[in-house]
Amino acid sequence: MKQILVVDDEVGIREALAGILTDEEFNPLTAEHGEAALSLLEHEPVDLVLLDIWMPGIDGMEVLERIKELHPRLPVIMISGHGTIETAVQATRLGAYDFIEKPLSYDKVILAINNALRLSRLEEENNMLRARTRQHVLTGDSELIKQLRQQIERVAPTDAWVLIRGEHGTGKELVAQTVHRLSSAAHRSMVELNCAAIPEELIESELFGHEKGSFTGATASRKGKFDLADGGLLFLDEIGDMSLTTQAKILRILQEQKFERVGGGKTVKVDVRVLAATNKNLELEIEKGNFRADLFYRLNVVPIFVPPLRRRRQDIPALVADFTEEFRLKGLGAKEFTPGAVEVLQEYDWPGNVRELRNFIERTLIMTPEEIIEPALVRQLLPLADPAPASTAGEAVPAGMAELCRLNYKEAKRVFEREYLRMCLAANSGNISQTAEQVGLERSHLHKKMKSLELE
């Protein structure tokens, strides 16, 4: 519900406007003079201000200037019983959206409010559209990326919550942006929060907002992510990095769709669709006691798995072309990878996935003067392209072993186990019972091992 602040020294006008706004399903707030209005704006999030010009103390023009300094995007409509053309022009120059003379026509007031809020929303949408033009699309024609697009197209128009899973750098955020773009809330900005980047002591404030003075440094009231996402989408990235304490609090909010700001006592109700993402094996984290099972089941309405780049190598040529063009537009020159160079890129496993590939393309374009990038140069620049160390017998170490030798023992053991079980599963057409018998493990033990190794 939009909050409208009415600032007027006449109690009759304040009460009349508050009644009209309530009838129009707005939430009215009132202030009898400029100082009270500025103080209230520090404590309450407001969507629009109706501001009288002639008031005791500081007048409306000075209040308008101070509002625009503190909240430049907040729409302000000026009202006055002593208006002149010069006053209206001055108010407009100071940033007022409109100027309405007394006695007030309430139909005109509501029309001006709706127009101002509509313009504010359009400005937000334009900013969002400009941001979208800088985003990449889901590039590729592999079967896995086609299936991913189909999943997104099915779930995006619904209200279902989505849990996006995948390794670091696979494009989970891009999947969330695509769901948002195809959803019914596409006209609104998607509110995002990286749960791993917020300190534990501040994450409640980020999620739920806070009141002025609720903690050191809280010099003004602020809406939280849930509040900002009301009626739209909230993207919780790296959800697996939340503490158990925060998980318990967010679970209650997700179930009830209502909360109280930090330091506040008023209940705020919202209607939020949640998209969450993680690179962690949440089932394993639940077994370890690091993640709440009830929160997992609440978020995991529609699971979407983003495949690693090594499982869709045929998409690498298209990705290379996209990134090369992107960096050409940024001024890095019109350079080209030869087909042979792209084949070398397809042979690499890309543990950092699409993000690592993009960084590699940017680094190569910056650091090489050649306009045509050949396979030898790519091999030289790839992380695993260093000369292989010699064995104690003076023989070259096989390429696969050379790669393992760059890992510590624990990491190498995990790589070997994962590849070994993957091949055994493939040989048994994915049948876990047959594979367990073949490798000499109990079925339940194999299933747990697959989870720990993040094998599908």
C-alpha positions as CSV (number, residue, x, y, z in Angstrom):
1,M,0.0,0.0,0.0
2,K,1.4,3.4,-1.0
3,Q,2.1,5.9,1.8
4,I,1.2,9.5,1.1
5,L,2.4,12.3,3.4
6,V,0.1,15.3,3.8
7,V,1.8,18.4,5.1
8,D,-0.5,21.3,5.9
9,D,-1.1,23.6,8.9
10,E,-4.9,23.5,8.5
11,V,-6.2,20.5,10.5
12,G,-9.4,20.4,8.4
13,I,-7.4,20.0,5.1
14,R,-5.2,17.3,6.7
15,E,-8.2,15.3,7.9
16,A,-10.2,15.7,4.7
17,L,-7.2,14.6,2.5
18,A,-6.5,11.7,4.9
19,G,-10.1,10.5,4.5
20,I,-10.0,10.8,0.7
21,L,-6.7,8.9,0.5
22,T,-8.0,6.1,2.7
23,D,-11.0,5.7,0.5
24,E,-8.6,5.4,-2.5
25,E,-6.7,2.7,-0.7
26,F,-3.6,4.8,0.1
27,N,-2.1,4.9,3.6
28,P,-2.1,8.6,4.7
29,L,0.4,10.2,7.0
30,T,0.0,13.8,8.2
31,A,2.3,16.6,9.5
32,E,1.2,20.1,10.6
33,H,4.4,21.9,9.6
34,G,7.6,21.5,7.7
35,E,9.8,20.4,10.7
36,A,7.4,17.6,11.5
37,A,7.3,16.5,7.9
38,L,11.1,16.3,7.7
39,S,11.3,14.4,11.0
40,L,8.6,12.0,9.8
41,L,10.5,11.3,6.6
42,E,13.5,10.2,8.6
43,H,11.3,7.5,10.3
44,E,8.8,6.4,7.6
45,P,9.2,5.3,4.0
46,V,6.9,7.6,1.9
47,D,5.9,7.2,-1.7
48,L,4.6,10.8,-2.3
49,V,4.2,14.1,-0.5
50,L,1.3,16.6,-0.7
51,L,3.0,19.8,0.6
52,D,1.4,23.2,1.5
53,I,3.5,26.3,0.7
54,W,2.4,28.8,3.4
55,M,3.0,27.3,6.8
56,P,4.4,28.6,10.1
57,G,8.2,28.0,10.6
58,I,10.0,26.9,7.4
59,D,7.8,27.3,4.4
60,G,6.9,24.7,1.8
61,M,9.5,25.9,-0.7
62,E,12.3,25.3,1.8
63,V,10.8,22.0,2.8
64,L,10.7,21.0,-0.9
65,E,14.4,21.8,-1.4
66,R,15.4,19.8,1.6
67,I,13.2,16.8,0.5
68,K,14.8,16.8,-2.9
69,E,18.3,16.9,-1.3
70,L,17.5,13.9,0.9
71,H,15.1,12.0,-1.5
72,P,15.6,13.2,-5.0
73,R,13.2,10.7,-6.6
74,L,10.4,11.2,-4.1
75,P,7.4,12.9,-6.0
76,V,6.1,16.1,-4.3
77,I,2.9,17.9,-5.2
78,M,2.6,21.5,-4.0
79,I,-0.7,22.9,-2.7
80,S,-1.5,26.6,-1.9
81,G,-4.3,29.0,-1.4
82,H,-2.2,31.9,-2.5
83,G,-0.6,30.6,-5.7
84,T,0.8,32.6,-8.5
85,I,2.4,31.7,-11.8
86,E,5.8,32.7,-10.4
87,T,5.3,30.5,-7.4
88,A,4.3,27.5,-9.5
89,V,7.3,28.0,-11.8
90,Q,9.6,28.2,-8.9
91,A,8.2,25.0,-7.3
92,T,8.6,23.2,-10.6
93,R,12.2,24.3,-10.9
94,L,12.9,23.0,-7.4
95,G,11.6,19.6,-8.5
96,A,7.9,19.6,-7.7
97,Y,5.8,17.3,-9.8
98,D,2.7,19.4,-9.8
99,F,1.1,22.5,-8.3
100,I,-2.6,22.6,-7.2
101,E,-4.4,25.6,-5.9
102,K,-6.9,25.8,-3.0
103,P,-9.8,25.3,-2.6
104,L,-8.8,21.7,-3.5
105,S,-10.6,19.6,-6.0
106,Y,-10.2,16.2,-4.6
107,D,-10.7,14.5,-8.0
108,K,-7.8,16.6,-9.3
109,V,-5.7,15.8,-6.3
110,I,-6.2,12.0,-6.7
111,L,-5.5,12.3,-10.5
112,A,-2.3,14.2,-9.8
113,I,-1.2,11.6,-7.2
114,N,-1.9,8.7,-9.6
115,N,-0.1,10.4,-12.4
116,A,2.9,11.2,-10.2
117,L,3.1,7.6,-8.9
118,R,2.7,6.3,-12.5
119,L,5.6,8.5,-13.7
120,S,7.7,7.4,-10.8
121,R,7.0,3.7,-11.7
122,L,7.8,4.4,-15.3
123,E,11.2,5.9,-14.4
124,E,11.9,2.8,-12.3
125,E,11.0,0.6,-15.2
126,N,13.2,2.6,-17.6
127,N,16.1,2.2,-15.3
128,M,15.4,-1.5,-15.1
129,L,15.2,-1.8,-18.9
130,R,18.4,0.0,-19.3
131,A,20.0,-2.5,-16.9
132,R,18.5,-5.4,-18.8
133,T,20.2,-4.4,-22.0
134,R,23.5,-4.9,-20.3
135,Q,22.6,-8.5,-19.3
136,H,23.6,-11.5,-21.3
137,V,21.0,-14.0,-22.5
138,L,21.2,-17.7,-21.9
139,T,23.7,-18.5,-24.8
140,G,23.9,-21.8,-26.5
141,D,22.1,-24.6,-28.3
142,S,23.1,-27.6,-26.4
143,E,20.4,-30.0,-25.2
144,L,21.0,-29.0,-21.6
145,I,20.6,-25.3,-22.3
146,K,17.5,-25.9,-24.3
147,Q,16.0,-27.9,-21.4
148,L,17.0,-25.0,-19.0
149,R,15.2,-22.5,-21.2
150,Q,12.1,-24.7,-21.3
151,Q,12.1,-25.0,-17.5
152,I,12.3,-21.2,-17.1
153,E,9.6,-20.6,-19.7
154,R,7.2,-23.0,-17.8
155,V,7.8,-21.6,-14.3
156,A,8.3,-17.9,-15.0
157,P,4.7,-16.9,-15.7
158,T,3.5,-18.7,-12.5
159,D,3.8,-17.5,-8.9
160,A,5.8,-20.6,-7.9
161,W,9.0,-20.1,-5.9
162,V,12.2,-21.3,-7.5
163,L,15.5,-22.8,-6.1
164,I,18.3,-22.4,-8.6
165,R,21.3,-24.7,-8.0
166,G,24.6,-25.0,-9.7
167,E,28.3,-24.5,-9.3
168,H,30.1,-21.2,-9.0
169,G,30.0,-19.2,-12.2
170,T,27.4,-21.2,-14.1
171,G,24.9,-18.3,-14.4
172,K,22.4,-18.7,-11.5
173,E,21.8,-15.0,-11.3
174,L,21.2,-14.9,-15.0
175,V,18.6,-17.6,-14.7
176,A,16.9,-15.6,-11.9
177,Q,16.9,-12.5,-14.2
178,T,15.4,-14.5,-17.0
179,V,12.6,-15.8,-14.7
180,H,11.9,-12.2,-13.7
181,R,11.9,-10.9,-17.3
182,L,9.3,-13.5,-18.3
183,S,7.2,-13.2,-15.1
184,S,4.1,-11.1,-14.5
185,A,6.2,-8.8,-12.3
186,A,8.6,-7.9,-15.1
187,H,7.5,-4.3,-15.0
188,R,9.0,-4.0,-11.5
189,S,12.6,-4.2,-10.5
190,M,13.8,-7.6,-9.0
191,V,15.2,-7.0,-5.5
192,E,18.4,-8.9,-5.0
193,L,20.4,-9.8,-1.8
194,N,23.6,-11.7,-1.7
195,C,23.3,-13.6,1.6
196,A,27.0,-14.4,1.7
197,A,28.1,-10.7,1.4
198,I,26.1,-9.3,4.3
199,P,27.5,-9.5,7.8
200,E,25.5,-11.6,10.3
201,E,24.7,-8.6,12.5
202,L,23.3,-6.6,9.5
203,I,21.4,-9.2,7.5
204,E,18.1,-8.7,9.5
205,S,18.2,-5.0,8.8
206,E,18.9,-5.7,5.1
207,L,16.0,-8.2,4.9
208,F,13.4,-6.5,7.1
209,G,14.5,-2.8,7.3
210,H,15.0,-0.8,10.4
211,E,13.7,2.2,12.3
212,K,15.8,5.3,13.1
213,G,18.0,4.7,16.2
214,S,17.5,0.9,16.3
215,F,21.2,0.4,16.2
216,T,24.4,2.4,16.0
217,G,24.6,4.1,12.6
218,A,20.8,3.9,11.9
219,T,20.4,7.6,11.4
220,A,17.2,7.2,9.4
221,S,14.4,4.6,8.8
222,R,14.9,2.3,5.9
223,K,12.9,-0.3,4.0
224,G,14.3,-3.8,3.9
225,K,14.5,-6.1,0.9
226,F,11.2,-7.8,1.6
227,D,9.5,-4.4,1.8
228,L,11.0,-3.2,-1.4
229,A,10.0,-6.4,-3.2
230,D,6.3,-6.2,-2.2
231,G,4.2,-7.2,-5.2
232,G,7.3,-8.4,-7.1
233,L,10.3,-10.8,-6.9
234,L,13.0,-11.1,-4.3
235,F,16.2,-13.0,-5.3
236,L,18.2,-14.5,-2.4
237,D,21.6,-15.4,-3.8
238,E,23.9,-17.9,-1.9
239,I,21.1,-18.8,0.4
240,G,23.2,-21.7,1.8
241,D,25.5,-19.2,3.5
242,M,22.9,-17.9,5.9
243,S,23.3,-18.7,9.6
244,L,20.8,-21.0,11.3
245,T,19.5,-18.1,13.4
246,T,18.8,-16.0,10.3
247,Q,17.3,-19.1,8.5
248,A,14.8,-19.5,11.4
249,K,13.7,-15.8,11.1
250,I,13.5,-15.8,7.3
251,L,11.4,-19.1,7.4
252,R,8.8,-17.4,9.5
253,I,8.7,-14.4,7.1
254,L,8.4,-16.7,4.1
255,Q,5.5,-18.6,5.7
256,E,3.5,-15.6,7.1
257,Q,4.5,-12.9,4.6
258,K,4.6,-10.3,7.4
259,F,7.3,-9.0,9.6
260,E,8.4,-6.1,11.9
261,R,11.3,-3.8,11.1
262,V,14.3,-3.9,13.3
263,G,13.6,-1.6,16.3
264,G,9.9,-1.3,15.2
265,G,6.7,-2.6,16.5
266,K,4.4,-2.2,13.5
267,T,3.6,-5.3,11.5
268,V,4.3,-5.0,7.7
269,K,2.5,-7.3,5.3
270,V,3.9,-8.1,1.9
271,D,3.3,-10.3,-1.1
272,V,6.6,-11.5,-2.3
273,R,7.7,-14.2,-4.8
274,V,11.1,-15.6,-3.8
275,L,13.8,-16.9,-6.1
276,A,16.8,-18.4,-4.2
277,A,20.2,-19.7,-5.5
278,T,23.0,-21.7,-4.0
279,N,26.2,-23.5,-5.1
280,K,26.0,-25.8,-2.1
281,N,24.6,-29.3,-1.8
282,L,21.8,-28.4,0.6
283,E,20.8,-32.0,1.3
284,L,24.3,-32.6,2.6
285,E,24.2,-29.3,4.5
286,I,21.0,-30.5,6.2
287,E,22.7,-33.8,7.2
288,K,25.5,-31.8,8.7
289,G,23.1,-29.6,10.6
290,N,24.1,-26.4,8.7
291,F,20.8,-25.9,6.9
292,R,17.2,-26.2,8.0
293,A,15.2,-28.9,6.3
294,D,11.9,-27.0,6.6
295,L,13.5,-23.9,4.9
296,F,14.8,-26.1,2.1
297,Y,11.4,-27.6,1.4
298,R,9.8,-24.1,1.6
299,L,12.2,-22.8,-1.1
300,N,12.5,-25.9,-3.2
301,V,9.0,-25.6,-4.9
302,V,10.5,-25.7,-8.4
303,P,14.2,-26.7,-8.5
304,I,16.3,-25.6,-11.5
305,F,19.8,-27.0,-12.0
306,V,22.2,-24.9,-14.0
307,P,24.7,-27.3,-15.7
308,P,28.4,-26.6,-15.5
309,L,30.2,-25.5,-18.7
310,R,32.1,-28.8,-19.0
311,R,28.8,-30.6,-19.6
312,R,27.8,-28.3,-22.5
313,R,31.1,-27.7,-24.3
314,Q,29.3,-27.3,-27.6
315,D,28.0,-23.9,-26.3
316,I,31.6,-22.6,-25.9
317,P,31.9,-21.3,-29.5
318,A,28.7,-19.2,-29.1
319,L,29.8,-17.9,-25.7
320,V,33.3,-17.0,-27.1
321,A,31.6,-15.1,-30.0
322,D,29.3,-13.3,-27.5
323,F,32.1,-12.3,-25.2
324,T,34.4,-11.2,-28.0
325,E,31.7,-8.9,-29.3
326,E,30.9,-7.6,-25.9
327,F,34.5,-6.6,-25.3
328,R,34.8,-5.2,-28.8
329,L,32.0,-2.8,-27.9
330,K,33.9,-1.8,-24.8
331,G,36.9,-0.8,-26.9
332,L,39.2,-3.9,-26.7
333,G,39.4,-4.2,-30.5
334,A,38.0,-6.4,-33.2
335,K,39.9,-9.6,-32.4
336,E,39.0,-13.1,-33.4
337,F,39.6,-16.6,-32.1
338,T,40.3,-19.1,-34.8
339,P,38.3,-22.3,-35.0
340,G,41.3,-24.2,-33.7
341,A,41.6,-21.8,-30.8
342,V,38.0,-22.4,-29.9
343,E,38.5,-26.1,-30.0
344,V,41.3,-25.8,-27.5
345,L,38.9,-23.8,-25.2
346,Q,36.4,-26.7,-25.6
347,E,39.0,-29.2,-24.4
348,Y,39.4,-27.3,-21.1
349,D,37.2,-28.2,-18.1
350,W,36.5,-24.6,-16.9
351,P,36.1,-25.2,-13.1
352,G,35.0,-21.6,-12.8
353,N,32.4,-22.2,-15.6
354,V,31.0,-19.4,-17.7
355,R,32.4,-16.7,-15.4
356,E,35.9,-18.1,-15.8
357,L,35.5,-18.3,-19.6
358,R,34.4,-14.7,-19.8
359,N,37.3,-13.6,-17.7
360,F,39.7,-15.6,-19.8
361,I,38.4,-14.0,-23.0
362,E,38.7,-10.5,-21.5
363,R,42.3,-11.2,-20.3
364,T,43.3,-12.6,-23.7
365,L,41.9,-9.6,-25.6
366,I,43.7,-7.2,-23.3
367,M,47.1,-8.9,-23.1
368,T,47.6,-10.0,-26.7
369,P,48.4,-7.6,-29.5
370,E,47.4,-10.1,-32.2
371,E,44.1,-9.6,-34.0
372,I,43.9,-13.3,-34.8
373,I,44.2,-15.5,-31.8
374,E,45.7,-18.9,-32.6
375,P,45.5,-22.3,-30.7
376,A,49.2,-22.0,-29.5
377,L,48.4,-18.7,-27.8
378,V,45.3,-20.1,-26.1
379,R,47.3,-23.1,-24.8
380,Q,49.9,-20.8,-23.5
381,L,47.4,-18.7,-21.6
382,L,45.2,-21.5,-20.2
383,P,45.8,-22.2,-16.4
384,L,46.7,-25.9,-17.1
385,A,48.8,-25.2,-20.1
386,D,52.1,-25.0,-18.2
387,P,54.8,-27.6,-19.2
388,A,54.1,-30.8,-17.3
389,P,56.7,-31.7,-14.6
390,A,58.9,-34.6,-15.3
391,S,58.6,-37.8,-13.3
392,T,61.4,-39.2,-11.1
393,A,62.2,-41.7,-13.9
394,G,62.7,-38.8,-16.3
395,E,59.5,-39.5,-18.2
396,A,56.7,-37.0,-18.9
397,V,53.7,-37.1,-16.5
398,P,50.5,-38.0,-18.4
399,A,48.3,-35.0,-19.0
400,G,45.5,-36.2,-16.7
401,M,47.9,-36.9,-13.9
402,A,49.6,-33.5,-14.4
403,E,46.2,-31.9,-13.8
404,L,45.7,-33.9,-10.6
405,C,49.2,-33.0,-9.4
406,R,48.2,-29.4,-9.2
407,L,45.7,-30.3,-6.5
408,N,46.3,-31.2,-2.9
409,Y,45.7,-34.8,-1.9
410,K,42.1,-34.3,-0.6
411,E,41.1,-32.4,-3.7
412,A,42.7,-35.0,-6.1
413,K,40.9,-37.8,-4.2
414,R,37.6,-36.1,-4.6
415,V,38.2,-35.5,-8.4
416,F,39.1,-39.2,-8.8
417,E,36.2,-40.5,-6.8
418,R,33.7,-38.3,-8.7
419,E,35.0,-39.3,-12.2
420,Y,35.2,-43.0,-11.2
421,L,31.6,-43.1,-10.0
422,R,30.4,-41.0,-12.9
423,M,31.9,-43.6,-15.4
424,C,30.5,-46.5,-13.4
425,L,27.0,-44.9,-13.3
426,A,27.2,-44.3,-17.0
427,A,28.2,-47.9,-17.6
428,N,25.1,-49.0,-15.7
429,S,22.8,-46.5,-17.3
430,G,22.4,-44.6,-14.1
431,N,21.1,-47.6,-12.1
432,I,22.3,-47.0,-8.5
433,S,21.7,-50.5,-7.3
434,Q,23.7,-52.1,-10.1
435,T,26.5,-49.5,-9.7
436,A,26.6,-50.1,-5.9
437,E,27.0,-53.9,-6.5
438,Q,29.7,-53.3,-9.1
439,V,31.8,-50.9,-6.9
440,G,31.2,-52.9,-3.7
441,L,29.3,-50.3,-1.7
442,E,25.9,-50.4,0.1
443,R,23.3,-48.6,-2.0
444,S,22.6,-46.1,0.8
445,H,26.4,-45.4,1.1
446,L,26.7,-44.9,-2.6
447,H,23.7,-42.5,-2.6
448,K,25.3,-40.4,0.2
449,K,28.6,-40.5,-1.6
450,M,26.9,-39.2,-4.8
451,K,25.4,-36.4,-2.8
452,S,28.7,-35.4,-1.3
453,L,30.3,-35.4,-4.7
454,E,27.4,-33.5,-6.2
455,L,26.7,-36.2,-8.8
456,E,23.2,-36.1,-10.3
